């Protein structure tokens, strides 16, 4: 039977029998024909993927719950099997429903049917119009509620964390299978040093073509009405800081940029961070107008101080002098913070110390209190998937990264703390305590394992099981699972100072 036809048959059977009776039928099939059960499981995974990608979370959740409760030995999906293994080991059953707009999985004890806890997964707002897909994780773990008057044992708490992580990556992988719609302007949230930051991509046009960039570039301009809807979403998420990140593409190529910032001010935002390559900020007047509208910080992507390498990495020609002039203009603007974002890759990692010396010379003639920060970025999941030749193992990068951090201190440059979504693991540094994030990060997308081959290396974040003993574990989001699939996790080690204090 063809896959699409079987998926339709399953959907029709669920409509007639209901999810509970359908699960009973499938269990009988499993008992009689294990191979048929595996094929049936694959078809139900495909059906769940279609339903979730269409926004039909309740129906997709019921399919997932039925698969998780099935007793088949293998489903053909490592992520599904890892979730199923936790449930089977603990003697649990799992049931799904929609609660307060979130997909909720309720976990019960099989022996008495009592609810133990619930895991809620909130679908991210990827586009106000619903027409596009998010380039950030589609699901975020929202809450984990205990059943009434029920305390979990230490074993149950550990199993709950493992299940939440496996379920989150399973849902994310299902959504990724059906991504065909274009990515439009979107309201994004990211884990940052001081909490969740909110960001809007006002355009997907760009004057550069960095191969590892995870943003799908397009010349299409985004309708003002859609941007206004996205700003409404972000205004509800911005929190007390009322700060908005403006990104793209390259936002300075957008002729509507100034109007977008003015609109955001009317919706309640008071300060803005501009993510840019600074090329067009070399023009007189543009930076000054942005500062008057409330831009308080510029995060400038600048990946090499060598013109030939700069052209190679950015896929551009002759823009290096303009980028340097733009950087210098921002550095001289006392009322605007400057953070230089360096995406470390196979073509620039050896030059990192020299790049820090170049940035240090930007401070010549400026007041001593003038702060210029450096943020060292790791190529993310999509970058590892798109351009593996541009990636590099952390063992190769680490010595140069440590030299670059030391050079920053010599040049009077500040180093942004490590630990957020695009940061390197802090254990690579000589003095991790000095540069570790001050806050803890949610770990529900992190999978602790030694082997990330196959499907388990497709989504989420990766750490070694030994990382749980590291004192910085909760302040680190590990590495992309795609990195772990290519290079393994041998570079992640508990820092020596921590081992001396008894963490080995």
Secondary structure by P-SEA (a helix, b strand, c coil): ccaaaaaaaaaaaaaaccaaaaaaaaaaaaaccaaaaaaaaaaaaaaaaaaaaacaaaaaaaaaaaaaaccccccccaaaaaaaaaaaaabbbbbbbbccccbbbbbbccccccccbbbbbbbcccccccccccccccccccbbbbcccccccaaaaaaaaaaaaaaaaaaaaaaaaccccccccccccccccccbbbbbbccccccccccccccccccbbbbaaaaaaaaaaaaaccccccbbbbbccccccccaaaaaaaaaaaacccbbbbbccccccccccaaaaaaaacccccccccccccaaaaaaaaccccaaaaaaaaaaaaaacccbbbbbbbbcccccccaaaaaaaaaaaccccccccbbbbbbbbcccaaaaacccccccccccaaaaaaaaaaaaaaacccccccccccccccccccccccccccccccccccccccccccccccbbbbbcccccccccccccccccaaaaaccccccccccaaaaaaccc
